[in-house]
């Protein structure tokens, strides 16, 4: 029984290590790119994106 618990605990720790970097990466990306926040309306996201773009980027 102890061996089963140990194996299950190891599996849970391993799986959480796989998921954690993805969550951290997404959080960092949204911090740098607030227009990627899907909780905001489309209009708010467009406004944030346009504010972040340079004139050269807008012309392209």
C-alpha positions as CSV (number, residue, x, y, z in Angstrom):
1,X,0.0,0.0,0.0
2,X,2.8,2.4,0.9
3,X,4.5,1.6,-2.4
4,X,1.3,2.5,-4.3
5,X,1.0,5.8,-2.5
6,X,4.6,6.6,-3.2
7,X,4.2,5.8,-6.9
8,X,1.0,7.9,-7.1
9,X,2.7,10.8,-5.2
10,X,5.7,10.7,-7.6
11,X,3.3,10.7,-10.6
12,X,1.4,13.7,-9.3
13,X,4.6,15.6,-8.6
14,X,5.9,14.8,-12.1
15,X,2.7,15.8,-13.8
16,X,2.6,19.1,-11.9
17,X,6.1,19.9,-13.1
18,X,5.0,19.4,-16.7
19,X,2.1,21.8,-16.3
20,X,3.8,24.5,-14.2
21,X,6.1,25.9,-16.9
22,X,3.2,26.3,-19.3
23,X,1.2,28.3,-16.7
24,X,4.2,30.5,-15.9
25,X,4.9,31.1,-19.6
26,X,1.3,32.1,-20.3
27,X,1.2,34.5,-17.3
28,X,4.5,36.1,-18.5
29,X,3.2,36.5,-22.0
30,X,-0.1,38.1,-20.9
31,X,1.9,40.4,-18.6
32,X,3.9,41.7,-21.5
33,X,0.9,41.6,-23.9
34,X,-2.2,42.6,-22.1
35,X,-4.2,42.4,-25.4
36,X,-3.9,38.6,-25.1
37,X,-6.2,38.7,-22.1
38,X,-9.4,37.0,-23.3
39,X,-11.3,38.2,-20.3
40,X,-11.3,41.7,-21.8
41,X,-13.8,42.7,-24.6
42,X,-12.6,42.8,-28.2
43,X,-12.7,46.5,-28.2
44,X,-10.5,46.8,-25.1
45,X,-8.0,44.3,-26.5
46,X,-7.8,46.2,-29.8
47,X,-7.2,49.5,-28.0
48,X,-4.4,47.9,-25.9
49,X,-2.8,46.5,-29.0
50,X,-3.0,49.7,-31.0
51,X,-1.5,51.6,-28.0
52,X,1.4,49.2,-27.9
53,X,2.1,49.3,-31.6
54,X,4.6,51.8,-33.1
55,X,3.6,54.0,-36.0
56,X,5.8,51.8,-38.3
57,X,3.9,48.7,-37.2
58,X,0.6,50.3,-37.8
59,X,1.6,51.3,-41.4
60,X,2.7,47.9,-42.3
